[in-house]
Amino acid sequence: MATFHRHREIELNLVLRGSLTYLIGGRRLTVAAGQLALLWAAMPHRLMSSDHQTDVFWLTVPLGDVLRWHLPPQLVQAMLGGQAVHSEPTDASDQGRFEGWADLLKHPASAEARRIILLELEARLRRLALNWTASPPTGKPKPLPGIGAADHVERMAACVAERYQQPLKVAEIAAAAGLHPHYATTLFRAALGVGLSEYLTQSRIAHAQRLLLTTDLPVLDIMHEVGFRSTSRFHEAFVQACGVAPRAFRQRA
């Protein structure tokens, strides 16, 4: 995965062997063998590394389907709040379950095949809600000796995650990593495929989506809550990212 990206679905990763390390919400998340990880892919994220010969299942599910299941609110709030929810590596039946879903999807999936998968997936997520761990993308990075380019990039991503709701300039993000703004922007884009300003906007839009889905706050209040100060800029950025205006996004959900 060459760049940060975001999409509208809920994403599940089941690691069979090896491990995956993501950068999501400005923090690293490592999914170990046997773990099932659940994240809301509207949060900008990027696969940073994986162990040699890592074997993994990926599954994406429309957010609307997941919300209609009325899963335990603690799980949903954690997921939509930018936390990566994952299981302990104890459920040996997950591999067979995912293999069965893959078999159902090998051929053009019928409505009945999709219904079976969604029913079984809902049950699995309800079990996950009984015993899960959340890895929040928050907290300040610890001082590191011999800081390299990757550490600079992570510090900038962490700064955005912590401060995107405030007025925030590229120069301030660069300062969090001790870099000149021009060099910081070049380094961030070279490493992650997206500019600092764009990453900041993506983080704000993801939070706006969450508030539209989980609260009754007026759109104008949401705009201010997530860090936008211009109504026209908020609507422009939201439509560009989501394809519809904020009110239409809430109505469709």
N, C-alpha and C positions, 0 to 999 in steps of 0.2 A: 504494500500500500504506500504509494509515493507521497501523498499529501494528506493533510487534515481533510476530513470530509464529514458531512452530516446528511442524514436522510430522515424520513418521517416515521420509520418503523421502530418497533421494539426489536432489539437484536439479542439473540442467544448464542453463546459459544459453549460447546462441550469439548473439552480437551481430552483426548484419549491417551496421548503420551506426549512428553515434552512439556512446553509451556509457551504462553503468549504474553507479551508485555505491551500494554497500550499506554498512550498518553491521552488522558481524558480529563477535561476540566482542570488542566494545569498540573495534574499529578499522574504518576505512574501507577498502573494497575497490572499485576501479574496474575494470570489465571494458570493454575497448576494442573497437572494430569489428574483426571477424575473429577475436576470441578466443572459445574455448570454456572456460567456467568450471564447475567441479565442486565442490559443497559438500554437506556433510551437514546437512540442514535441521533436525535436532534442536537445532542451535545457534541460540539466539535471533537473528533477523536482521530487517532492515528495509531496504526500498528507499528511499534518501534522496533521490536525484535521477536524472534522465536527461536527456540532450541532446534538444533539439527534434527531433522526427521520428525518434527512435530506433526501429529495427526489430530485433526480437529473437525468437528461439524459446526457449520454456521447456519443459522435459521433466522429469518426476519419475519415479523408478524405485524400487520397493520395495527397502528395504535388504537383505532376505533374498536377492533375486535377485543383487544386486551381490556379496554375501559368498560366494555359491555359486560365483562365477566364479574365486575364488582369484587375484585380481589381485596383481601384485607387492606385497609387504608394505609397502615404503616408501610407495607411493601410498596404500594403504588406511590406514596409520597416520597419515599426514599429514591425510587427509580426515576420519577419525574423531576426530583430535586437535583439530579446530576450525580447521584451515588451509583456505583456499580454494585449490584446485588449478586452474591454468589453463594453457592452451597459448599458445604464441607465435602471432601472427596470420599463419600460413603455409599452413594447409591449406584451399585453396580448395574442396575437395570437400565440406566440412562443410555448406554451404548446400543442395546437392542432396540430401545424405543426409537432412537434417532435413525437407526438403520431401517426400521419398519417405515418410518415417515419418508425416508429417502426412496424406498421401493415404491411407495404410493405415488411419489412425484416423478418417477422415471419416465412415465408416459404422460401425455397431456392429462393433467389432473382433472378429474370429474368433480362436480359439486359434492358428491357423496364422499370422495376421498378427502376433499378439503374439510368437510364437516367432521370426519373421523379425526383428522389431525388436530383440528381446533379443540374438539372435546377432550382428547387425550392430553393436549398441551395445557388446557385450563386446569385439569386435574393435577398435572405435574407442578404447575406454578402454585397451586394451593398447598401442595405438600412442601414446596420450597418456602412458602410463607411461614410454615411451622418451625423451620430451622434454617436461618439464613444469617449472613454477615454482610454488612454494608461497608464499602470502602469509600469514604467521602473524599472528593477532590478538593480538600481545604487544608489550611494550615500552612505555615511558612516553611520554606525549605531549610534544612540544616546547613550550616557552613560546611563547605567541602574543600579539602586541600587540593591544590593544583587544578583549579576550575578550567575545564575545557569547553569547546564549542557546544557540546550537547547539554552541559550543565547550564551554560548561559541561556540556551533556548528554553530549558525547563523553568528556569527562574523567571523568564519573561512570560511564559504561559501561566505560571503560578501567580504572577502579579495581576494578570488579566482576570484570572479566576477569582481573586480576592477583592478586586477593586472595580470590576466592570460596571457596577451599579452607580459609581461615582463619576463625576467628570474626570476623564483620564486621557492624557495625551501620550503620543508615541515617545516623546522625550522622557516622560516619567516611567514608562515601561522599560525603556532602555536603561535608565538610571538604576532600576531594580537589579539589573545584571552588571552594572558598572561599565556600560558601553556607551559610545557615541551613537546618537539616534540613527545616523545614516548607516553606520556599520551594523547596528542592531537590526535594522529593517532588512538589510541585505542578508545577514546571517539567518534570520528567522525564515525568510522566504526560501533561501537555499536549502535549509534543513527540512522544512515542513511543507513547502509548496504553496503557502498562503501568506499574505502580508499581515503585518501586525494590526493595521486598521481593520482589515477584513475579519481577522480572527476575533477582534474585540466586538465587531458588529454581530458575528455569528453567536458569540456567547450571550449577548443581550437578547437576540431574537429567540434563542432556545429558552431563556428564562421567561420571555413574554408568552411563548407558546404554553409553557407550563401554567402560568397564571391564568391564561385564557381558558385552559381546560379544567382547572381545579378551584377557581374562585369566581365570584360574581363581581369582582372589581371592574369599574368602568375602564374602557380602553385608555382614556387619557391618564388615569391613575397608573395603569400598567406601564404606559410609556415612560412616565417619570420614575417608577419603581425600578425599571431595568436599566436606567441610565441615559435614555434619550431626552434631549431638551427641545427638539424641533418636531412638531407634528408631521410636517411634510417628509422629513427625513425618516422618521419612524415608519410611516406608511410605505414609503418607497422601498426601504430596506426589507420590510416584512413581506411585501408583495413579491419582491425579487427572490426572497428565500423560500416562500411558502406557496406562491402562485395565486394567493387570494389576500384580500384585506383582513385585518384582525377580526372584525365583527363576523365576516363570512367564515373565517376559520373556526370561530367559536360555535357558530350555528351548525356548521357541518359536523363538528365533533359531537 
